[in-house]
Structures are given as structure tokens and as C-alpha cells.
Amino acid sequence: MLDVLTLDQLRVFVTVADSGSFRSGAARLSRVQSAISHAIANLEAELGVTLFDRSGHRPTLTPEGQALLANAREILLRVDAMRARARDLGEGVELELSLTVDALFPISAVGAALTEMRVTYPSVSIRLAVEPLGGPIRALIEKRSALAIVVGEDFRDPRIELQAISSIEQVAVVSPVHPLGLRSKSDDLGLPDLADHLQIVLADPTPLSEGRSFGILSPQTCRVSSQDTKRAMILAGLGWGRLPLWLVERDLRKGHLVRVAAMALGRNSQVSAEAFIAHRLDQPLGPAAHAFRTALAQYIAFPPNDSCAPSNES
């Protein structure tokens, strides 16, 4: 009969297995050794198998004990997770943190902040989307996300509160084998030069940019749905376009891409845009969302040396 199997017996079993002896297990659990021995004996009786071989100086797990130890660990882990979630629910912690990130923002920084958030709130599930242009703001308007990271100020909405967190550098790049890449660095290409070549641009999945043009300088365009696709097309020599510096720094160092030599595209072919963390005014943030926002600000302010965190300088 397994009906009287208790969580306490399982916890004693795992503790003894981890500590290597009944005496050490008793010390870890602050109990007398006889109570530990009794709990293990009762568990063995309930399961109908011997968990420990007691013939030697120290008890060792039997093959049956080895096999059942994994099950015991899994049961205790699930119970502890349930208790943590119940505690969090009692404190108003979100069941899920939904987040939509601008495609220009480095996802590695988001991952680091989410990892830090889950240290405190391990029971919170995460729903993460990466969308270009109006996608993050639209996700907030439609209440698909509690938080969004927005780059640029093209999609303001009175229902959305924005908090500046960093700046994102974008650089106009092209393949070195492309006609624009073959032009001398001393050349200052004009807008007519750029208009003669295909420009790779991100397509907006929302209607927010309808009738508006964001940095499109050529009548010839190739519209793509992601930054990775845009980068791949530029690397292939199909055309030129702007990409976030964090994404192409290595390509520029290795010579796989070069900057477009046009002052019209910014000094050193580079422009800066502000990045914001955003949420709806009518939906207060929960503890996990606050923890994520704090962790992201910390990561940006003190990034690891080898990180791709955005600059916090305008």
C-alpha cells in the first residue's frame, strides 16, 4: 500500500543518499539518528524494496534504491515548485511574464535579465516575442504583453509609459563585393548613389507604420521579416541596409561587411536611437516584471566585458 507514503520519508531518503550515512542525514535534518533509521525502514516497508545495503561500514544504495532515488528527487522538486508558486500567488506574483522585444535590441541582454529575474521568481513562466518596428507597442496596445522594449520614438501612444534605458547604434553596411562596398572609403556617396542600389529593410508586421517610411532611401527595396534575414541578405551582396552595431561588430572586424561611405547616413555611417522599456499605464507591473526591469537596467549599466549589451550613453 503506497497511500501512506509521505513526503517526509522521501526527503529523508534523498538526504541520507546525498549525505552518505544515517548519522550525517540526521545532522542535516536536525533529528536523532534513530528517527532517520525508522523513517527509512518505514519507507522500505511501504515500497516493498530495500533501499540501502547496511552490511558495510556505511549504508550504500541498492540497485533498487538507485533507481527510485531519481523518482524521489522529482517528486520533491515538483512539490517544492508547487509550494513556491502558491507562495508567489499569495504575494501577487505573476503566473507569466509576457515580453515583446524590438528586433534592434540585443536579445542577450534580455536573456541575462530574465535569468536574474528567475532567481527570485522561479515559478514565473515566460512568454517572449521579438518583433520589428511597431510590433512591441502593438503588443502592449492589444494586451498581448505586459512589458515591451521599444527602440526609437516613432510609435508613441498615450496609453503607454516609456522609460529610457539605453541607446542602440545602427550602422549602414554592405558586402565588400557589392558595388557600394567597392567604392573607395574616401568617397562620399550621395543619396542618388544609394538610390541606385537595392536597400534591405525590415517589414512592419503591424499597421502602425502604414503610409510612413523609416529610413528608406532607395526606390528599390527588399523587405524582410527579421534582422537575421536582413543581415544574411546583406552578407550575400544582395543590397545594403542599416543593422544594429551589436549584431555586425564581428562582421565589420573580419571584413565580411563594410560601412557604406555616405555622410548622409550619419557620421561614420552610424546613427543612434533611444531604447525604452514600456508598459501600459492601466496595467501596473507585478513583482516579476519589476525584477526584470531592474535586472535589465543593471545589466546595461554594468555589462560583462564580452557582452553585446547596448550602450547606456546617448
Buried (B, 14 or more C-beta within 10 A) or exposed (E): EEEEBEEEBBBBBBBBBEBEBBBBBBBBBEBEBEEBBBBBBBBBEBBEBBBBEEEEEEBBBBEBBEEBBEEBBEBBEEEBEEEBBEEBEEEEBBEEBBBBBBBBBBBBBBEBBBEBBBEBBEBBEEEBBBBBBBBBBBBBBEEBBBBBBBBBEBBEBEEBBBEEBBBBBBBBBBBEEBEBBEBEEEEEBEEEBBEEBBBBBBBBBBEBBEEEEBEEBBEEBBEBBBBEBBBEBBBEBBBBBBBBBBBBBEBBEEEBBBBBBBEBBBEEBBBBBBBBBBBBEEBEBBBBBEBBBEBBBEBBEEBEEEBBBBBBEE
